């Protein structure tokens, strides 16, 4: 199934302008916090996501990470749910969440990952709300640390191409990723007035994680013109915006064939910014 979509990550990123800036937002999004360390430099980004999300799920050990980052004071963030097989959630974390009336759900299914368990919980939540619009999904973490966990996150994104058509983002500084299925896509970089979470010309990767695909792009320094890409052969990594496109900050991507791609953009960590 093909899909055309305009991707605009503006709503994910803190606005750093002193002037009012229009930032398009989805109607609502769910935030999944994975068991990935939360660095000092990525914490402001997570604070922004916590403040603007409609639902927050800690995925197993993600509950430990939330406590490590924000503590257990009355003003600390309170997730809507903690879920997983709970092999990573510390007993003291579980006790804390119980004490503040946050549901902690143990799902023993060993044929699904903790991320998959959280996904099923989100579907159940949507069913209980009887809502016509779906939550967009933002996953915080999952692209750093252990390689097998990183590949598991990418596998989840690839699986979602067939399972669901909602907008899904993975934010794990310095990575911002989404999965683009077959079809025509546009990626819009926020302006510097909106946020400086991106470098002036960030590094971009178009990774054919599902297998062979054919790509045509416009707006990149090294554009592809109906080029076959495949792991073990040609992969467009370490790409960037064309010098003439740095101001317009738009990239068009046409994906042919049956397989989609992982689109990855480099975020600029706060500690590395030059003011």
C-alpha positions in Angstrom: 0.0 0.0 0.0 1.4 3.4 -1.0 1.1 6.5 1.1 1.8 10.1 0.6 2.6 12.2 3.6 4.1 15.5 4.6 6.4 15.1 7.6 6.9 18.1 9.9 8.6 17.5 13.2 8.1 21.1 14.5 5.6 19.9 17.2 8.3 17.6 18.6 10.8 20.3 19.3 11.0 23.1 21.9 10.4 26.5 20.4 13.3 28.7 21.2 12.3 32.0 19.7 11.3 35.0 21.9 8.7 35.8 19.2 5.4 33.9 18.8 5.9 31.3 16.1 3.2 29.2 14.5 4.0 25.5 15.1 1.7 22.9 13.5 0.7 20.2 15.9 -1.2 16.9 15.4 -4.5 16.8 17.3 -3.0 14.6 20.0 -0.1 12.2 20.4 1.0 9.4 22.8 4.5 9.4 24.2 6.2 6.1 24.9 9.3 6.4 27.1 11.7 3.5 26.6 14.5 2.1 28.8 17.1 4.4 27.4 19.3 6.8 29.5 18.0 10.4 29.5 21.0 12.7 29.2 21.2 16.2 30.6 21.2 17.5 27.0 18.1 15.6 25.9 16.1 16.4 29.0 14.7 19.7 27.8 13.4 17.9 24.7 11.7 15.3 26.9 10.2 18.0 29.1 8.6 19.5 26.0 7.2 16.2 24.9 5.8 15.5 28.4 4.2 18.9 28.4 2.5 18.6 25.0 1.6 14.9 24.9 -1.9 13.6 25.6 -0.8 10.2 27.0 2.5 9.0 28.5 3.4 5.4 28.8 6.6 4.2 30.5 7.7 1.0 28.7 9.1 -1.3 31.5 12.5 0.1 32.5 11.4 3.5 31.0 9.8 4.0 34.4 13.2 3.9 36.1 14.5 6.4 33.5 11.7 8.8 34.2 12.4 8.7 37.9 16.2 9.0 37.4 15.6 12.1 35.3 12.9 13.9 37.3 12.8 12.3 40.8 9.8 11.5 42.9 8.6 14.9 44.1 4.9 16.0 43.9 5.8 18.0 40.8 7.5 15.1 39.0 5.9 13.9 35.7 3.2 11.3 36.2 2.7 8.8 33.4 -0.7 7.3 32.5 0.7 3.8 32.5 3.7 1.6 33.1 3.7 -1.6 31.1 5.9 -4.5 30.0 7.0 -7.9 31.3 8.6 -5.8 34.1 11.9 -7.6 34.1 13.6 -4.2 34.0 11.4 -2.1 36.3 13.0 -1.8 39.7 10.9 -2.8 42.7 11.3 0.7 44.3 10.1 2.2 41.0 7.1 -0.1 40.9 6.3 0.8 44.5 6.5 4.5 43.7 4.1 4.3 40.8 1.6 2.4 42.9 1.9 5.0 45.6 0.8 7.8 43.1 -1.9 5.6 41.6 -0.2 5.0 38.3 -1.3 1.6 36.8 1.5 -0.9 36.5 0.6 -3.7 34.1 2.7 -6.9 33.8 2.2 -8.5 30.4 4.0 -11.9 30.4 3.7 -12.5 26.7 7.2 -13.4 25.5 6.3 -13.3 21.9 6.0 -9.5 21.9 8.5 -6.9 22.9 7.8 -4.3 25.6 7.2 -1.8 22.9 4.7 -4.1 21.3 2.9 -4.5 24.7 2.7 -0.7 25.0 1.3 -0.5 21.4 -1.5 -3.0 22.3 -2.3 -0.9 25.4 -2.6 2.2 23.2 -5.0 0.4 20.8 -7.1 -0.6 23.8 -7.1 2.9 25.1 -8.3 4.2 21.7 -11.0 1.6 21.6 -12.2 2.6 25.1 -12.4 6.2 24.0 -14.4 5.3 20.9 -12.5 8.1 19.1 -12.5 8.6 15.4 -9.0 10.1 15.3 -5.9 8.1 16.3 -3.1 9.2 18.5 0.1 10.0 16.7 2.9 8.1 18.4 6.2 9.5 19.6 8.8 7.1 21.0 11.5 8.5 23.2 14.6 6.4 23.2 15.3 3.1 21.4 18.0 4.2 18.9 21.0 4.2 21.1 22.6 1.7 23.6 22.5 -2.0 22.8 22.4 -2.9 19.1 19.8 -5.6 19.5 17.4 -3.1 21.2 18.0 -0.5 18.5 17.3 -3.1 15.8 14.1 -4.1 17.7 12.9 -0.5 17.5 13.6 -0.3 13.8 11.8 -3.6 13.3 8.8 -2.2 15.1 8.7 0.7 12.8 9.0 -1.5 9.7 6.2 -3.8 11.0 4.0 -0.7 11.6 4.1 0.0 7.9 1.7 -2.9 7.4 -0.1 -2.7 10.7 -1.1 0.9 10.9 -1.0 4.2 9.0 -0.6 6.7 11.8 2.3 9.1 12.2 5.1 7.6 14.2 8.3 9.3 15.3 11.3 8.1 17.2 13.3 10.7 19.2 16.6 9.6 20.7 19.1 12.4 20.4 21.1 12.8 18.3 18.6 10.8 16.2 15.1 11.7 14.9 13.6 9.0 12.8 10.4 8.0 11.0 9.5 5.2 8.6 8.4 6.2 5.2 6.4 3.6 3.2 6.1 3.3 -0.5 4.7 6.6 -2.0 5.5 10.3 -2.2 6.7 12.1 0.9 7.8 15.6 1.9 10.0 16.3 4.9 9.8 19.9 6.2 12.6 21.1 8.4 11.6 23.7 11.0 12.9 27.2 10.4 15.7 28.5 12.7 13.0 30.9 14.2 11.1 27.8 15.3 13.8 25.8 16.9 17.6 25.3 16.7 17.4 21.6 17.6 18.7 21.0 14.1 22.1 22.0 12.8 22.0 24.5 9.9 22.5 21.6 7.5 21.9 18.4 9.4 23.1 14.9 8.4 20.4 12.8 6.8 20.1 9.0 6.2 17.7 7.1 3.9 18.1 3.5 5.0 16.4 0.6 3.1 16.0 -1.6 6.2 13.2 -3.8 4.6 15.1 -4.7 1.4 15.6 -3.3 -2.1 13.8 -0.2 -2.9 14.0 2.6 -5.6 14.4 6.2 -4.5 14.0 9.6 -6.2 14.8 12.7 -4.1 14.8 16.5 -4.5 16.5 18.9 -2.2 19.5 16.8 -1.0 23.1 17.4 -1.7 23.4 13.9 -3.2 20.0 13.3 -4.8 18.9 10.0 -6.0 17.2 9.6 -9.4 15.3 6.3 -9.6 18.3 4.7 -7.9 18.0 1.2 -6.4 19.1 1.1 -2.8 19.7 -2.0 -0.8 21.6 -3.0 2.3 25.0 -4.4 1.3 24.9 -2.3 -1.9 24.0 1.4 -2.2 22.7 3.1 1.0 22.3 6.9 1.2 23.9 7.7 4.5 25.6 11.0 5.6 23.6 13.0 3.1 22.5 16.6 3.8 20.5 19.4 2.3 21.6 20.9 -1.0 23.4 24.2 -0.6 20.6 25.9 -2.5 18.0 24.3 -0.3 19.3 25.3 3.1 16.8 28.1 3.4 13.7 26.4 2.0 14.5 23.3 4.1 12.3 20.9 2.2 13.1 17.5 0.8 10.9 15.5 -1.5 11.2 11.7 -1.5 9.5 9.3 -3.9 9.7 5.6 -2.9 8.9 2.9 -5.5 8.7 -0.8 -5.1 7.3 -2.7 -2.1 9.7 -1.6 0.6 9.9 1.5 2.7 12.8 3.3 4.2 14.0 4.5 7.6 14.5 8.3 7.4 16.9 9.5 10.0 17.9 13.1 10.8 20.6 14.4 13.1 19.5 16.5 16.1 21.9 18.9 17.6 22.4 18.3 21.3 22.0 21.4 23.5 25.5 21.1 24.9 26.9 21.3 21.3 25.0 24.4 20.2 26.8 27.6 19.4 24.9 30.7 20.4 
